[in-house]
Amino acid sequence: MNNDQQKRVYLSGPMTGLPEFNFPAFHAAASALRGNGMDVVNPAEINGFETPYLECLRKDIEALCRCDAIALLPGWEKSNGAHLELHLAHRLGMEVLFVDALESAA
């Protein structure tokens, strides 16, 4: 990423077992971060409600690998998928951000 490009940020957080797979929280965070000039990759925009879990995971990991940073939604600690995404982000040398901190700093 050079200085002329936006930082591409992957949203990560809990989905499984939550109402509407927590999509409203993902969409709200994506909107807020985009409003702060970030290029946001939102898994709630990649997959639908009917997409099987493993298919979602494969698409999400592929999308994560094309990002510069990962932004964790509140509750990420309770999500197996978010833990996996964070582990990959660490191994890929990505910056780790927290959505609630980004929103309060804006």
Contact map, one row per residue, 1 for C-alpha under 8 A:
1110111000000000000000000000000000000000000000000000000000000000000100000000000000000000000000000000000000
1111100000000000000000000000000000000000000000000000000000000000000000000000000000000000000000000000000000
1111110000000000000000000000000000000000000000000000000000000000000000000000000000000000000000000000000000
0111110000000000000000000000000000000000000000000000000000000000000000000000000000000000000000000000000000
1111111000000000000000000000000000000000000000000000000000000000000000000000000000000000000000000000000000
1011111100000000000000000000000000001110000000000000000000000000000000000000000000000000000000000000000000
1000111110000000000000000000000000000110000000000000000000000000001110000000000000000000000000000000000000
0000011111000000000000000000000000000111100000000000000000000000011110000000000000000000000000000000000000
0000001111100000000000000000000000000111100000000000000000000000001111100000000000000000000000000000000000
0000000111110000000000000000000000000001111000000000000000000011001111100000000000000000000000000000000000
0000000011111000000000000100010000000001111000000000000000000000000001111000000000000000000000000000000000
0000000001111100000000000000000000000000001000000000000000000000000001111001000001001000000000000000000000
0000000000111110000000000000000000000000000000000000000000000000000000011111101011000000000000000000000000
0000000000011111010011000000000000000000000000000000000000000000000000001011011011000000000000000000000000
0000000000001111110011100000000000000000000000000000000000000000000000000000001000000000000000000000000000
0000000000000111110010000000000000000000000000000000000000000000000000000000001000000000000000000000000000
0000000000000011111010000000000000000000000000000000000000000000000000000000000000000000000000000000000000
0000000000000111111111000000000000000000000000000000000000000000000000000000000000000000000000000000000000
0000000000000000111111000000000000000000000000000000000000000000000000000000000000000000000000000000000000
0000000000000000011111110000000000000000000000001000000000000000000000000000000000000000000000000000000000
0000000000000111111111100000000000000000000000001000000000000000000000000000000000000000000000000000000000
0000000000000110011111111100000000000000000000000000000000000000000000000000000000000000000000000000000000
0000000000000010000111111110000000000000000100000000000000000000000000000000000000000000000000000000000000
0000000000000000000101111111000000000000000000000000000000000000000000000000000000000000000000000000000000
0000000000000000000001111111100000000000000000000000000000000000000000000000000000000000000000000000000000
0000000000100000000001111111110000000000011100000000000000000000000000001000000000000000000000000000000000
0000000000000000000000111111111000000000010100000000000000000000000000000000000000000000000000000000000000
0000000000000000000000011111111100000000000000000000000000000000000000000000000000000000000000000000000000
0000000000000000000000001111111110000000000000000000000000000000000000001000000000000000000000000010000000
0000000000100000000000000111111111000001110000000000000000000000000000000000000000000000000000000000000000
0000000000000000000000000011111111100000000000000000000000000000000000000000000000000000000000000000000000
0000000000000000000000000001111111110000000000000000000000000000000000000000000000000000000000000000001000
0000000000000000000000000000111111111111000000000000000000000000000000000000000000000000000000000000011000
0000000000000000000000000000011111111111000000000000000000000000000000000000000000000000000000000000000000
0000000000000000000000000000001111111100000000000000000000000000000000000000000000000000000000000000000000
0000000000000000000000000000000111111100000000000000000000000000000000000000000000000000000000000000000001
0000010000000000000000000000000011111110000000000000000000000000000000000000000000000000000000000000000000
0000011110000000000000000000000011111111000000000000000000000000000000000000000000000000000000000000000000
0000011110000000000000000000000011001111100000000000000000000000000000000000000000000000000000000000000000
0000000111100000000000000000010011000111110000000000000000000000000000000000000000000000000000000000000000
0000000111100000000000000000010000000011111010000000000000000011001000000000000000000000000000000000000000
0000000001100000000000000110010000000001111111000000000000000000000000000000000000000000000000000000000000
0000000001110000000000000100000000000000111111100000000000010000000000000000000000000000000000000000000000
0000000000000000000000100110000000000000011111110000000000000000000000000000000000000000000000000000000000
0000000000000000000000000000000000000000111111110000000000000000000000000000000000000000000000000000000000
0000000000000000000000000000000000000000011111110000000000110000000000000000000000000000000000000000000000
0000000000000000000000000000000000000000001111111010000100000000000000000000000000000000000000000000000000
0000000000000000000000000000000000000000000111111110000000000000000000000000000000000000000000000000000000
0000000000000000000110000000000000000000000000111110000000000000000000000000000000000000000000000000000000
0000000000000000000000000000000000000000000000011111000000000000000000000000000000000000000000000000000000
0000000000000000000000000000000000000000000000111111101100000000000000000000000000000000000000000000000000
0000000000000000000000000000000000000000000000000111111100000000000000000000000000000000000000000000000000
0000000000000000000000000000000000000000000000000011111110000000000000000000000000000000000000000000000000
0000000000000000000000000000000000000000000000000001111111000000000000000000000000000000000000000000000000
0000000000000000000000000000000000000000000000000011111111100000000000000000000000000000000000000000000000
0000000000000000000000000000000000000000000000100011111111110000000000000000000000000000000000000000000000
0000000000000000000000000000000000000000000000000000111111111000000000000000000010000000000000000000000000
0000000000000000000000000000000000000000000000000000011111111100000000000000000000000000000000000000000000
0000000000000000000000000000000000000000000001000000001111111110000000000000000000000000000000000000000000
0000000000000000000000000000000000000000001001000000000111111111000000000000000000000000000000000000000000
0000000000000000000000000000000000000000000000000000000011111111100000000000000000001000000000000000000000
0000000000000000000000000000000000000000000000000000000001111111110000000000000000000000000000000000000000
0000000001000000000000000000000000000000100000000000000000111111111000000000000000000000000000000000000000
0000000001000000000000000000000000000000100000000000000000011111111001000000000000001000100000000000000000
0000000000000000000000000000000000000000000000000000000000001111111000000000000000000000100100000000000000
0000000100000000000000000000000000000000000000000000000000000111111100000000000000000000000000000000000000
0000001111000000000000000000000000000000100000000000000000000011111111000000000000000000000001000000000000
1000001111000000000000000000000000000000000000000000000000000000011111000000000000000000000001100000000000
0000001111000000000000000000000000000000000000000000000000000000001111100000000000000000100001111000000000
0000000011110000000000000000000000000000000000000000000000000001001111110000000000000100100001111000000000
0000000011110000000000000000000000000000000000000000000000000000000011111000000000000000000000011110000000
0000000000111000000000000000000000000000000000000000000000000000000001111101000001000000000000011110000000
0000000000111100000000000100100000000000000000000000000000000000000000111111000000000000000000000111000000
0000000000001000000000000000000000000000000000000000000000000000000000011111100000000000000000000111000000
0000000000001100000000000000000000000000000000000000000000000000000000001111111000000000000000000000000000
0000000000011100000000000000000000000000000000000000000000000000000000011111111001100000000000000000000000
0000000000001000000000000000000000000000000000000000000000000000000000000111111101100000000000000000000000
0000000000000100000000000000000000000000000000000000000000000000000000000011111100000000000000000000000000
0000000000001111000000000000000000000000000000000000000000000000000000000011111111100000000000000000000000
0000000000000000000000000000000000000000000000000000000000000000000000000000111111110000000000000000000000
0000000000001100000000000000000000000000000000000000000010000000000000000000001111111000000000000000000000
0000000000011100000000000000000000000000000000000000000000000000000000010001101111111100000000000000000000
0000000000000000000000000000000000000000000000000000000000000000000000000001101111111110000000000000000000
0000000000000000000000000000000000000000000000000000000000000000000000000000000111111111000000000000000000
0000000000010000000000000000000000000000000000000000000000001001000000000000000011111111100000000000000000
0000000000000000000000000000000000000000000000000000000000000000000001000000000001111111110000010000000000
0000000000000000000000000000000000000000000000000000000000000000000000000000000000111111111000000000000000
0000000000000000000000000000000000000000000000000000000000000000000000000000000000011111111100000000000000
0000000000000000000000000000000000000000000000000000000000000001100011000000000000001111111111110000000000
0000000000000000000000000000000000000000000000000000000000000000000000000000000000000111111111110000000000
0000000000000000000000000000000000000000000000000000000000000000000000000000000000000011111111000000000000
0000000000000000000000000000000000000000000000000000000000000000100000000000000000000001111111000000000000
0000000000000000000000000000000000000000000000000000000000000000000000000000000000000000111111100000000000
0000000000000000000000000000000000000000000000000000000000000000001111000000000000000000111111110000000000
0000000000000000000000000000000000000000000000000000000000000000000111000000000000000000110011111000000000
0000000000000000000000000000000000000000000000000000000000000000000011110000000000000100110001111100000000
0000000000000000000000000000000000000000000000000000000000000000000011110000000000000000000000111110110000
0000000000000000000000000000000000000000000000000000000000000000000000111100000000000000000000011111110000
0000000000000000000000000000100000000000000000000000000000000000000000111100000000000000000000001111111000
0000000000000000000000000000000000000000000000000000000000000000000000001100000000000000000000000111111100
0000000000000000000000000000000000000000000000000000000000000000000000000000000000000000000000001111111110
0000000000000000000000000000000010000000000000000000000000000000000000000000000000000000000000001111111111
0000000000000000000000000000000110000000000000000000000000000000000000000000000000000000000000000011111111
0000000000000000000000000000000000000000000000000000000000000000000000000000000000000000000000000001111111
0000000000000000000000000000000000000000000000000000000000000000000000000000000000000000000000000000111111
0000000000000000000000000000000000010000000000000000000000000000000000000000000000000000000000000000011111
